[in-house]
Amino acid sequence: MSCCNGTTTGFAFDSPTMAIDALCAEITTIDSESIPWNQAMGRVMASDAHSDRPSPSCDASAMDGYALRIEDCKPGTIEIASEIHIGQKPQPMPSGKTLQIVTGAPVPDGVHVIIKREDVTELTGCIELSDQLIQSLKPGMNIRRIGENMPAGTRIPCAGRIITAPIMGMLTGFGIANPTVHKQVKLGIITTGNEVVAPHETPSKWQLRDSNASSIIALCNQHRWIKIESHNHAGDTFNDIKTTAQKLLETCDALVFTGGVSMGDHDHVPAIIESIGAQTIFHKLPQRPGKPALGAAINGKPILGLPGNPVSVMTTAHRLLIPSLAIRAGIQGQTSTPRMMRIINSDDKSLRLYWNRLAKIVSHDTIELVSSKGSGDVPSSAMSDGFVELTPGQSGPGPWPFWSWLG
Protein backbone atom coordinates (compact mmCIF):
# COMPACT_ATOMS: atom_id res chain seq x y z
CA MET A 1 0.00 0.00 0.00
CA SER A 2 1.14 3.48 -0.72
CA CYS A 3 0.57 6.24 1.79
CA CYS A 4 -1.50 9.12 0.60
CA ASN A 5 -0.65 12.77 0.37
CA GLY A 6 -2.36 16.10 0.96
CA THR A 7 -5.52 16.37 2.99
CA THR A 8 -5.74 12.65 3.78
CA THR A 9 -2.18 12.10 5.04
CA GLY A 10 -1.85 9.19 7.46
CA PHE A 11 -4.24 6.78 5.77
CA ALA A 12 -3.21 3.75 3.75
CA PHE A 13 -5.31 4.86 0.76
CA ASP A 14 -6.17 8.23 -0.68
CA SER A 15 -9.86 7.46 -1.01
CA PRO A 16 -12.52 4.87 -0.18
CA THR A 17 -12.60 3.92 -3.87
CA MET A 18 -8.89 3.08 -3.89
CA ALA A 19 -9.31 1.02 -0.72
CA ILE A 20 -12.19 -1.06 -2.01
CA ASP A 21 -10.37 -1.64 -5.30
CA ALA A 22 -7.40 -3.03 -3.36
CA LEU A 23 -9.69 -5.31 -1.35
CA CYS A 24 -11.51 -6.52 -4.44
CA ALA A 25 -8.19 -7.58 -5.96
CA GLU A 26 -7.90 -10.20 -3.18
CA ILE A 27 -11.43 -11.61 -3.61
CA THR A 28 -12.20 -14.71 -5.70
CA THR A 29 -15.47 -15.61 -7.38
CA ILE A 30 -17.72 -18.34 -6.00
CA ASP A 31 -18.78 -21.45 -7.91
CA SER A 32 -21.73 -21.76 -10.29
CA GLU A 33 -24.90 -23.82 -10.57
CA SER A 34 -27.73 -24.37 -13.04
CA ILE A 35 -31.18 -23.28 -11.90
CA PRO A 36 -34.64 -23.06 -13.52
CA TRP A 37 -35.25 -19.84 -15.43
CA ASN A 38 -38.12 -18.81 -13.14
CA GLN A 39 -35.70 -18.71 -10.20
CA ALA A 40 -32.91 -16.88 -12.03
CA MET A 41 -34.13 -13.26 -12.07
CA GLY A 42 -31.55 -11.05 -10.33
CA ARG A 43 -28.88 -13.76 -10.22
CA VAL A 44 -25.47 -13.44 -11.88
CA MET A 45 -24.74 -15.19 -15.17
CA ALA A 46 -21.71 -17.46 -14.91
CA SER A 47 -21.28 -18.08 -18.63
CA ASP A 48 -22.08 -16.54 -21.98
CA ALA A 49 -25.17 -17.61 -23.88
CA HIS A 50 -25.49 -18.87 -27.46
CA SER A 51 -28.37 -18.52 -29.87
CA ASP A 52 -29.79 -21.92 -30.80
CA ARG A 53 -31.73 -20.49 -33.77
CA PRO A 54 -31.74 -17.34 -35.86
CA SER A 55 -33.69 -14.32 -34.65
CA PRO A 56 -36.17 -13.99 -36.23
CA SER A 57 -36.34 -17.69 -37.05
CA CYS A 58 -38.05 -16.96 -40.39
CA ASP A 59 -38.98 -13.97 -42.52
CA ALA A 60 -41.78 -12.27 -40.55
CA SER A 61 -44.13 -9.37 -41.00
CA ALA A 62 -43.34 -6.20 -39.06
CA MET A 63 -46.90 -4.86 -39.56
CA ASP A 64 -50.54 -5.83 -39.80
CA GLY A 65 -51.29 -5.58 -43.48
CA TYR A 66 -51.09 -7.30 -46.85
CA ALA A 67 -48.36 -9.37 -48.48
CA LEU A 68 -47.71 -8.82 -52.20
CA ARG A 69 -45.29 -9.54 -54.98
CA ILE A 70 -43.78 -6.32 -56.31
CA GLU A 71 -45.04 -7.07 -59.85
CA ASP A 72 -48.62 -7.24 -58.54
CA CYS A 73 -48.44 -3.78 -56.94
CA LYS A 74 -50.46 -1.74 -59.44
CA PRO A 75 -52.99 1.07 -58.96
CA GLY A 76 -56.50 -0.29 -58.50
CA THR A 77 -57.96 -3.30 -56.69
CA ILE A 78 -56.39 -6.68 -55.94
CA GLU A 79 -58.15 -9.75 -54.58
CA ILE A 80 -57.45 -11.04 -51.05
CA ALA A 81 -56.80 -14.76 -51.54
CA SER A 82 -56.69 -15.73 -47.85
CA GLU A 83 -55.03 -14.95 -44.51
CA ILE A 84 -51.59 -16.02 -43.27
CA HIS A 85 -51.91 -17.45 -39.77
CA ILE A 86 -49.31 -16.67 -37.12
CA GLY A 87 -47.42 -19.64 -35.69
CA GLN A 88 -48.11 -21.83 -38.74
CA LYS A 89 -46.31 -22.65 -41.96
CA PRO A 90 -47.48 -20.10 -44.54
CA GLN A 91 -49.29 -21.14 -47.68
CA PRO A 92 -47.63 -20.46 -51.06
CA MET A 93 -47.92 -16.93 -52.34
CA PRO A 94 -50.44 -16.78 -55.19
CA SER A 95 -49.72 -14.73 -58.28
CA GLY A 96 -51.87 -11.69 -58.96
CA LYS A 97 -53.45 -11.71 -55.51
CA THR A 98 -52.63 -10.61 -51.94
CA LEU A 99 -52.59 -12.36 -48.57
CA GLN A 100 -53.71 -10.70 -45.36
CA ILE A 101 -51.03 -10.90 -42.64
CA VAL A 102 -50.58 -9.90 -39.00
CA THR A 103 -47.50 -8.68 -37.19
CA GLY A 104 -45.12 -11.55 -36.49
CA ALA A 105 -46.68 -13.95 -38.96
CA PRO A 106 -44.32 -15.81 -41.33
CA VAL A 107 -43.83 -14.33 -44.78
CA PRO A 108 -44.15 -16.82 -47.70
CA ASP A 109 -41.43 -17.14 -50.32
CA GLY A 110 -41.97 -14.76 -53.19
CA VAL A 111 -43.37 -11.89 -51.10
CA HIS A 112 -41.55 -8.63 -51.74
CA VAL A 113 -43.46 -6.11 -49.59
CA ILE A 114 -45.90 -5.88 -46.71
CA ILE A 115 -48.27 -2.93 -47.07
CA LYS A 116 -49.78 -1.57 -43.87
CA ARG A 117 -53.55 -1.83 -43.50
CA GLU A 118 -53.86 1.91 -42.95
CA ASP A 119 -52.16 2.62 -46.30
CA VAL A 120 -54.78 0.83 -48.38
CA THR A 121 -58.52 1.09 -48.90
CA GLU A 122 -60.12 -2.12 -47.60
CA LEU A 123 -63.11 -3.36 -49.59
CA THR A 124 -65.10 -6.59 -49.46
CA GLY A 125 -62.75 -9.36 -50.59
CA CYS A 126 -60.13 -6.99 -51.96
CA ILE A 127 -57.99 -3.93 -51.29
CA GLU A 128 -57.42 -0.83 -53.38
CA LEU A 129 -53.92 0.53 -53.98
CA SER A 130 -53.34 4.16 -54.87
CA ASP A 131 -50.81 5.40 -57.39
CA GLN A 132 -49.10 7.45 -54.64
CA LEU A 133 -48.72 4.28 -52.53
CA ILE A 134 -47.24 2.32 -55.42
CA GLN A 135 -44.59 5.00 -55.95
CA SER A 136 -43.48 4.71 -52.29
CA LEU A 137 -43.01 0.93 -52.22
CA LYS A 138 -39.57 -0.62 -51.89
CA PRO A 139 -38.64 -4.32 -51.93
CA GLY A 140 -38.35 -5.71 -48.38
CA MET A 141 -40.61 -3.03 -46.88
CA ASN A 142 -42.04 -4.06 -43.49
CA ILE A 143 -40.41 -7.51 -43.62
CA ARG A 144 -38.11 -8.67 -40.83
CA ARG A 145 -35.61 -11.00 -42.44
CA ILE A 146 -34.53 -14.31 -40.93
CA GLY A 147 -31.53 -13.85 -38.63
CA GLU A 148 -31.40 -10.06 -39.00
CA ASN A 149 -31.36 -9.67 -35.19
CA MET A 150 -28.88 -12.50 -34.64
CA PRO A 151 -27.77 -15.57 -36.61
CA ALA A 152 -27.90 -19.02 -35.08
CA GLY A 153 -24.84 -20.00 -33.05
CA THR A 154 -23.95 -16.45 -32.04
CA ARG A 155 -22.21 -15.98 -28.69
CA ILE A 156 -23.96 -13.46 -26.46
CA PRO A 157 -21.51 -11.99 -23.88
CA CYS A 158 -23.49 -12.04 -20.65
CA ALA A 159 -21.15 -13.73 -18.16
CA GLY A 160 -20.88 -11.56 -15.06
CA ARG A 161 -24.12 -9.71 -15.76
CA ILE A 162 -27.11 -9.64 -13.43
CA ILE A 163 -30.12 -11.26 -15.07
CA THR A 164 -32.66 -8.56 -15.91
CA ALA A 165 -35.98 -8.84 -17.74
CA PRO A 166 -34.34 -8.38 -21.20
CA ILE A 167 -31.65 -10.98 -20.42
CA MET A 168 -34.32 -13.37 -19.17
CA GLY A 169 -36.28 -12.89 -22.38
CA MET A 170 -33.17 -13.57 -24.44
CA LEU A 171 -32.30 -16.72 -22.46
CA THR A 172 -35.73 -18.30 -22.71
CA GLY A 173 -36.09 -17.19 -26.32
CA PHE A 174 -33.00 -19.21 -27.18
CA GLY A 175 -34.11 -22.23 -25.16
CA ILE A 176 -31.86 -21.68 -22.16
CA ALA A 177 -34.39 -22.85 -19.59
CA ASN A 178 -31.79 -23.67 -16.92
CA PRO A 179 -29.14 -20.93 -17.07
CA THR A 180 -25.77 -21.35 -15.38
CA VAL A 181 -25.43 -18.73 -12.67
CA HIS A 182 -23.05 -18.05 -9.83
CA LYS A 183 -24.25 -19.29 -6.49
CA GLN A 184 -25.63 -16.73 -4.08
CA VAL A 185 -23.00 -15.13 -1.84
CA LYS A 186 -23.69 -16.46 1.64
CA LEU A 187 -23.07 -13.60 4.06
CA GLY A 188 -22.45 -13.98 7.76
CA ILE A 189 -23.16 -11.00 10.01
CA ILE A 190 -21.69 -10.50 13.48
CA THR A 191 -23.04 -7.69 15.63
CA THR A 192 -20.69 -6.94 18.49
CA GLY A 193 -21.46 -5.07 21.69
CA ASN A 194 -22.64 -5.89 25.21
CA GLU A 195 -25.18 -3.07 24.94
CA VAL A 196 -26.99 -4.54 21.92
CA VAL A 197 -30.27 -6.45 22.14
CA ALA A 198 -32.46 -7.97 19.44
CA PRO A 199 -34.96 -5.71 17.61
CA HIS A 200 -37.95 -7.47 19.21
CA GLU A 201 -36.63 -7.04 22.75
CA THR A 202 -37.33 -4.14 25.10
CA PRO A 203 -33.99 -2.51 25.95
CA SER A 204 -33.15 -0.63 29.09
CA LYS A 205 -32.18 2.98 28.60
CA TRP A 206 -28.54 1.87 28.67
CA GLN A 207 -29.03 -0.58 25.80
CA LEU A 208 -29.68 -0.41 22.04
CA ARG A 209 -31.76 -2.49 19.69
CA ASP A 210 -29.71 -3.99 16.87
CA SER A 211 -30.55 -1.63 14.01
CA ASN A 212 -27.14 -2.20 12.42
CA ALA A 213 -27.75 -5.79 11.38
CA SER A 214 -31.29 -5.02 10.23
CA SER A 215 -30.08 -2.21 7.97
CA ILE A 216 -27.38 -4.46 6.46
CA ILE A 217 -29.94 -7.21 5.90
CA ALA A 218 -32.34 -4.73 4.28
CA LEU A 219 -29.59 -3.44 1.99
CA CYS A 220 -28.46 -6.93 0.98
CA ASN A 221 -32.00 -8.24 0.45
CA GLN A 222 -32.33 -5.82 -2.48
CA HIS A 223 -29.87 -8.08 -4.32
CA ARG A 224 -30.96 -11.61 -5.16
CA TRP A 225 -27.32 -12.65 -5.61
CA ILE A 226 -26.78 -12.23 -1.85
CA LYS A 227 -28.11 -14.64 0.76
CA ILE A 228 -28.04 -13.81 4.46
CA GLU A 229 -26.67 -17.10 5.76
CA SER A 230 -26.43 -16.24 9.44
CA HIS A 231 -26.80 -13.32 11.82
CA ASN A 232 -25.08 -13.60 15.19
CA HIS A 233 -24.55 -11.39 18.21
CA ALA A 234 -21.25 -11.63 20.07
CA GLY A 235 -20.36 -10.00 23.35
CA ASP A 236 -17.35 -7.72 23.68
CA THR A 237 -14.85 -10.48 24.42
CA PHE A 238 -12.01 -11.63 22.18
CA ASN A 239 -12.84 -15.34 22.41
CA ASP A 240 -16.59 -14.88 21.88
CA ILE A 241 -16.12 -12.84 18.71
CA LYS A 242 -13.30 -15.01 17.37
CA THR A 243 -15.21 -18.26 17.92
CA THR A 244 -18.26 -16.84 16.15
CA ALA A 245 -16.16 -15.58 13.24
CA GLN A 246 -14.34 -18.88 12.75
CA LYS A 247 -17.62 -20.80 12.76
CA LEU A 248 -19.19 -18.51 10.16
CA LEU A 249 -16.16 -18.62 7.87
CA GLU A 250 -16.61 -22.39 7.59
CA THR A 251 -19.97 -21.99 5.85
CA CYS A 252 -20.14 -18.41 4.58
CA ASP A 253 -18.67 -16.78 1.48
CA ALA A 254 -18.17 -13.41 3.20
CA LEU A 255 -18.25 -11.95 6.68
CA VAL A 256 -19.15 -8.54 8.08
CA PHE A 257 -18.76 -7.21 11.62
CA THR A 258 -20.52 -4.18 13.05
CA GLY A 259 -18.70 -2.47 15.88
CA GLY A 260 -15.45 -3.39 17.58
CA VAL A 261 -13.13 -1.97 14.91
CA SER A 262 -11.92 1.27 16.51
CA MET A 263 -9.27 1.93 19.19
CA GLY A 264 -11.14 1.09 22.41
CA ASP A 265 -10.05 -1.55 24.88
CA HIS A 266 -12.97 -3.74 23.80
CA ASP A 267 -12.53 -3.23 20.04
CA HIS A 268 -11.20 -6.71 19.32
CA VAL A 269 -12.08 -7.15 15.64
CA PRO A 270 -8.74 -5.97 14.12
CA ALA A 271 -6.74 -8.36 16.33
CA ILE A 272 -9.20 -11.20 15.71
CA ILE A 273 -8.90 -10.79 11.95
CA GLU A 274 -5.13 -11.01 12.26
CA SER A 275 -5.34 -14.04 14.59
CA ILE A 276 -7.44 -16.09 12.15
CA GLY A 277 -4.91 -15.55 9.38
CA ALA A 278 -6.78 -13.00 7.28
CA GLN A 279 -4.91 -10.27 5.40
CA THR A 280 -5.91 -6.77 6.41
CA ILE A 281 -6.04 -4.56 3.30
CA PHE A 282 -7.11 -1.34 5.02
CA HIS A 283 -7.99 -0.16 8.50
CA LYS A 284 -9.19 3.44 8.81
CA LEU A 285 -10.14 5.44 5.76
CA PRO A 286 -10.25 9.17 5.05
CA GLN A 287 -14.02 9.36 5.34
CA ARG A 288 -16.79 10.49 7.67
CA PRO A 289 -18.78 8.71 8.84
CA GLY A 290 -16.98 5.38 8.87
CA LYS A 291 -13.38 6.38 9.48
CA PRO A 292 -12.48 3.17 11.44
CA ALA A 293 -13.71 0.86 8.64
CA LEU A 294 -11.64 -2.26 8.03
CA GLY A 295 -11.33 -4.50 4.98
CA ALA A 296 -9.62 -7.89 4.91
CA ALA A 297 -9.62 -11.14 2.95
CA ILE A 298 -8.97 -14.79 3.67
CA ASN A 299 -9.00 -17.58 1.07
CA GLY A 300 -10.62 -15.21 -1.40
CA LYS A 301 -13.40 -14.30 1.03
CA PRO A 302 -13.98 -10.64 1.93
CA ILE A 303 -14.20 -9.62 5.58
CA LEU A 304 -15.53 -6.17 6.41
CA GLY A 305 -15.36 -4.51 9.80
CA LEU A 306 -17.84 -1.63 9.93
CA PRO A 307 -17.99 0.98 12.72
CA GLY A 308 -20.73 0.58 15.30
CA ASN A 309 -22.60 3.85 14.80
CA PRO A 310 -25.73 3.19 12.71
CA VAL A 311 -25.25 5.84 9.99
CA SER A 312 -21.62 4.73 9.65
CA VAL A 313 -22.82 1.18 9.11
CA MET A 314 -25.33 2.26 6.45
CA THR A 315 -22.89 4.32 4.40
CA THR A 316 -19.92 1.95 4.66
CA ALA A 317 -22.08 -1.08 3.91
CA HIS A 318 -23.20 0.67 0.75
CA ARG A 319 -19.75 1.90 -0.31
CA LEU A 320 -17.55 -0.98 0.88
CA LEU A 321 -19.53 -4.13 1.62
CA ILE A 322 -21.76 -4.35 -1.45
CA PRO A 323 -18.91 -3.83 -3.99
CA SER A 324 -16.82 -6.53 -2.32
CA LEU A 325 -19.76 -8.96 -2.30
CA ALA A 326 -20.33 -8.16 -5.98
CA ILE A 327 -16.81 -9.31 -6.85
CA ARG A 328 -17.39 -12.50 -4.84
CA ALA A 329 -20.63 -13.01 -6.78
CA GLY A 330 -18.84 -12.77 -10.11
CA ILE A 331 -20.40 -9.48 -11.18
CA GLN A 332 -18.42 -7.56 -13.79
CA GLY A 333 -18.83 -3.80 -13.58
CA GLN A 334 -20.26 -1.61 -10.85
CA THR A 335 -23.38 -2.70 -9.01
CA SER A 336 -24.12 0.74 -7.66
CA THR A 337 -23.14 3.72 -9.76
CA PRO A 338 -23.73 7.11 -8.14
CA ARG A 339 -25.73 9.80 -9.87
CA MET A 340 -24.24 13.24 -10.17
CA MET A 341 -26.62 15.55 -8.30
CA ARG A 342 -26.67 19.21 -7.30
CA ILE A 343 -27.37 20.28 -3.70
CA ILE A 344 -30.07 22.95 -3.49
CA ASN A 345 -29.31 23.90 0.13
CA SER A 346 -25.51 23.63 0.05
CA ASP A 347 -23.37 25.32 2.67
CA ASP A 348 -19.69 26.22 2.99
CA LYS A 349 -18.87 23.40 5.43
CA SER A 350 -16.08 21.03 4.48
CA LEU A 351 -13.82 18.37 6.02
CA ARG A 352 -10.29 17.16 5.39
CA LEU A 353 -11.94 13.80 4.63
CA TYR A 354 -14.45 12.37 2.18
CA TRP A 355 -17.74 13.44 3.73
CA ASN A 356 -20.86 11.36 3.24
CA ARG A 357 -23.82 13.61 4.03
CA LEU A 358 -27.41 12.41 4.21
CA ALA A 359 -29.67 13.83 1.51
CA LYS A 360 -33.10 13.41 -0.02
CA ILE A 361 -34.03 13.62 -3.69
CA VAL A 362 -35.83 16.78 -4.83
CA SER A 363 -35.82 16.22 -8.60
CA HIS A 364 -34.09 14.06 -11.18
CA ASP A 365 -30.83 15.99 -10.73
CA THR A 366 -31.13 17.81 -7.38
CA ILE A 367 -30.96 16.79 -3.75
CA GLU A 368 -31.42 18.46 -0.38
CA LEU A 369 -29.15 17.90 2.60
CA VAL A 370 -30.91 16.33 5.59
CA SER A 371 -30.14 17.81 8.98
CA SER A 372 -28.38 15.26 11.19
CA LYS A 373 -26.86 15.19 14.65
CA GLY A 374 -24.15 12.73 13.65
CA SER A 375 -23.48 9.08 12.86
CA GLY A 376 -25.74 7.89 15.66
CA ASP A 377 -28.78 9.79 14.40
CA VAL A 378 -30.92 6.95 13.01
CA PRO A 379 -34.14 9.03 12.71
CA SER A 380 -32.43 11.52 10.38
CA SER A 381 -31.20 8.70 8.14
CA ALA A 382 -34.79 7.50 7.78
CA MET A 383 -35.65 10.91 6.31
CA SER A 384 -32.99 10.55 3.61
CA ASP A 385 -32.96 8.84 0.21
CA GLY A 386 -29.22 8.25 0.30
CA PHE A 387 -26.00 10.16 0.80
CA VAL A 388 -23.82 12.55 -1.17
CA GLU A 389 -20.02 12.27 -1.09
CA LEU A 390 -18.04 15.51 -0.87
CA THR A 391 -14.32 15.38 -1.56
CA PRO A 392 -11.83 16.60 1.06
CA GLY A 393 -11.74 20.35 1.53
CA GLN A 394 -14.62 20.95 -0.89
CA SER A 395 -18.13 22.36 -0.45
CA GLY A 396 -20.82 23.98 -2.56
CA PRO A 397 -23.71 22.83 -4.74
CA GLY A 398 -21.68 20.45 -6.90
CA PRO A 399 -22.73 18.34 -8.72
CA TRP A 400 -21.55 15.57 -6.40
CA PRO A 401 -21.87 11.77 -6.53
CA PHE A 402 -25.06 10.64 -4.79
CA TRP A 403 -25.72 7.04 -3.71
CA SER A 404 -29.34 6.00 -3.29
CA TRP A 405 -30.29 3.56 -0.55
CA LEU A 406 -32.21 1.74 -3.29
CA GLY A 407 -29.20 1.56 -5.63
N, C-alpha and C positions, 0 to 999 in steps of 0.2 A: 504494500500500500504506500502511496505517496502522500505526504502531508500536504495540506492545503495552504493557500496563501491568502493575504488580504483580510477581509472581514471575518472569515471563518477559521482563522489560525487556531491550531490545537486539536482539530478533528482529523480523523483518518481520511475522510473524503470531503471534497469541496461542496457536495450537494447530496441530498437524499437520492437523486436519480443515479449518481455515480455509485453510491453505496449499494443500491439494489441491483445494479448491473453487475457489480462484483460478486454479490451473493448468487445471482442467477447463474453465473459462470460455473458454480460448484454444484448445481442441481442437475440431476438426471431425470429422464422421463420415465414414467411408469409403464407397465406392460399394457397390452391391448386385449380386447375380447370382441366377439361378434354378438350383437344383440338384435332383437326384432326392430324393424323400422319404427313402430309405434312407441318404442321406448327410447328412441335415439335423439329426440329433439333436445338441443342444448348441450349434447355431448360433443366430444372432440374427435374428429376424424383421425384415424391412425394411418390411413393409406389413401392414395389417390384412387379415383374411380375411373371406369372405362365404359364407353358407350357400347352397348351390345347390339344396337341397331342404329340406322341413320335417323336423324331428326330433321324434318319430318320423315316418317318411314315410307311415304309415298308422295307423289305430287298431290297437293291438297288445295282446296279453294280457300282463299283468304276473305271471301265475302259471301253473303247470300245473294244469289243472282242466277245467271244463265251461262252455260258453257257452250262455246261455239268454235267452229273452225274459222280461220281468218277469211277463207274464200267465200264463206256463207254470210259474212257481215256486209249486208247491202241495205240501203235505205228501203223501208217498207216493212211488211210483216213476215214473220218466220214462225213455223209451227213448233209447238212444244211437244216433243215426242214422248217424254216421260220425265221422271224425277230420279236423280242419283241419291241413293240412301247412304247416310253416314254409317261408318262401321261395317260396310259390306263391299264386296268386290264390285266395281262399277261395270255397268253394261257397256258394250261397244258404242262408240260415238257414231250416230247416224249421219249421213251426208245430207246437206240441205235442210237440216232441222236443228233445234236446240234442245238441251237438257236442263231442267231446273236443278239447282244445286244449293246446298247450304254451307255455311262456314265450317271448314274442317272435313268436309266430305272428300273422298278420293276423286281425282280428276282422271277421266279415261284417256287412253292414248289417242292422239290426234287432235285434242283440244288445244287451241292456241290462246284463247282469252276467256276470262270470266267477266261478264258485264254485270255491274251492280243492279239490283232490282230498281232502285230509285232513278236509274239513268235511262230506263226504258218505259214505254207505255204498255201496261199489261192488259191484254184483252182475253176473251174467252178462247182458250186453247192455243193462243199465240201471243207473241210480243211484237211491238212495233219499234223499229230502230230509226232514229233520225239521221239525216245527213251529217249534222254537226257531231253526233256521237261517233259515227263511222270514222270521221277525220281524226278523232282523238285516240283511236284504238292503237295499241302496240302489242306485238306478240309477247306472251308471258304475263300480261296484265292480270293482276289479282290472283296469280297462281304461286303458291309456295312450293318450290321445287324440292324433290327428295334430297335429304342430306344437306340442305342449304344452311341449317343451324349448326349441324355437326355430323360428320361422316361416322359410320360404324367403326369401332375400334379406336376411337380417339381417347387419349388420356386426359382426364380432367384433374388439374392440380388442386386437390382439396385436403391433403394431409395437413394436420395442424390447424384446421379451421373448425370453428364451432358450428354445429349443424343448425342452420336457420331454416325458415320455411322454404326459400328458394332451393337450398341445397337438398332438403328433404324431397322436394318435388323432382329434382334432377335424379336423385338416387332411385326413387321408386319408379320413375319414368324409364330408367335403364335397367330395371329388374333387380336392383340391389336391395333386396328385402331384408337382409341381415347385414348391415354395414359393420365394418371393423372399426371400432372406436377405442380410444384409450380408456382404461378403467377410471372410475371416479377416484379423485384424490381423497384418501381417508385422513381426515384432520383430527388430531387430538388436542384438546384444550385443557390447560391447567390454570385455574384461578388460584392465586396465592393470597394469603392474608388471614390472620386470626380474626379480623374484624368483619369478615365477609360471611353472609348467610345466604341461603337460597332465595330466589325471588318470591316464592310462596310463603316464606316464613315471616314472622313479625319480629323485626330487629329491635333491640334496645336503642336508645339514642346514641350509644357509643358504637353501634354497628352499622353496616351497610348491606343492602341487598345487592346481589351480584348482577349489576347491570352490564358489566364488562363482557362477560361471556355471552349474555343474551344479545348484545349488539354485534358481536363477532358472528354469532350463529345467524342472526338476521341478515348480515352482509353476505355471508357465504351461501345462504339458502337462495340467494338470487341467481346463483350459478349452479346449473345441474351437473357440472363436471366436478363439483366438490361434494363430499359426503362427510357430515359430522359423525365421526366414528365414536368419539367418547368425550365427555365433559367431566372433569374431575376438580375437586377443591382440595388444596393441600395447605396445611398450616405452615406457619413461618419457621419451619425447622429444616435444616439441610437434608437430613435423612428422609423426611417425609416427602419433600419435593423431588429429591433424586430418585427415590423408589418409584414414585408415580411416573416420572419422566421415562425411566428405563422400561417400565411396563408398557407404556404407550408406544414407545419406539419399536417394540416388537411387532406391533400390529398396524401401526399407522404409517402413512406416507409422508406426514409432515406434523410438526408440533408447534404450538404457540402457547407462551406463558403470558399472563397479565399480572403485572406487579412483580416486585422483587428484583428489579434490574438496575436500581440506582446505587447509591453509595452508603445506605444505612447498614447498621449492624445486622439486620435481618433480611437484607437483600442478597439472597444466596444464589440466584439464578446464574450470574456470570461464572461463579466458581463451579457450580454444578455442571454447566455446559462443558467446561474444561475437564472436569473429572470423568465425564462419560466418554471422552475422546473426540468430541466434536471440535471443528475448526471455527473459531470466532472470526468472522469477516469484518464486522464493525461493531463497536460499542460506543454509543454517544454520537449523535449527528447534529449538524448545525441547523436545527429546526426547533420551532416552538408552535404548538406543544409537541412533546415526544422526544425531547433531547436525549434521554437515557436509552433510547431504543437500541436493541441488540439483534444482530443477524448472524447465524451460524449454520453450518451444514455438517452432516455426518452420513456417510455412505450414500451420498446423493440426495439426502432428505433435508429440506430446509427446516431450520429451527428459528423462530422469532420470539424475542423477548420484548414485550410491549410494556410501557410504563403503566402504573396502576390507575392514574387519574382517567375518568371515563372519556373525556373529549380527546385526550391523548390516545387512548385505545382506538377510538373511532377513526381518527385521521391516520394514524400509523398503520392500522389494519388495512385501510383503503390504499395507502401509498406504498406499503412495504409487504404486507402479508399476501394480498391478492396477486400482485405480480409474481411473487415467488411460487405461489401455488399454481399459477398459470404455466410456468415453465415446467413444473413437475407433471402437469396434466398434458404436456405436449403441445400447447397452444403456440402458434407462431404469430408474432405480432402482438401489439398491445391489446389488453383486454379492457382497459379503461383509459380512453384518451380524453384529456381535459378540453373543455371548450374555452376559447378566449372570450372573456366577458369584461365589460366596463362596470366600474363601481359608481353608482349614482350618488352615494353619500360618503365619498372618500374623505380621508383626513390626511394630516401631514405626519402621522405617527409611523415610525419605522423601527426595525430591530437590526442588530448585526447578525441576524440569523434568517433562514427561510421561515416566513411567518404564515402559518395556516389560520386564516380568520374565517369564522362562521359567516355564512351569507345565505340569502334567499333570492330566488329568481324573480325578477320583475318583468322582463320581456325576453325575447329570444336571444338578445345579446347584452342584457344589463342585469346586474345583481345589486342587492342592498346588504350592507354589513349588518349583522345581527349583534346587538349589544350582549356582551358576555362578561361574567365575573372571573373567568379563568377556566383552566382545564378540568375543574371539578364541577362546572356548571352544566349539569345534565339538562335541566329545563330549557336553557337557551339553545342547546344543540337540537332539541326537538322542534324549535321554531325555524330551523335552518333547512335548506335544501341541499347543502353541501358546504364546501369550504374553498376559499380562494388562496392561492399561494403567492405571497409577495417575496421578491428576492431581497437579499440583505441590503440594508441601507436605503431601500426604495419605498416610495409611497405614491399616492395619487390615484387617479381614476383608471389607469391602465390603458389598454386591456391587459388582464392577468389570466393565467390558467385557473379554471374553476373545475373542481371535481364534484360531481353530483353523487349523493348517497345512493342513487338508483343506477349509477353507471357501473 
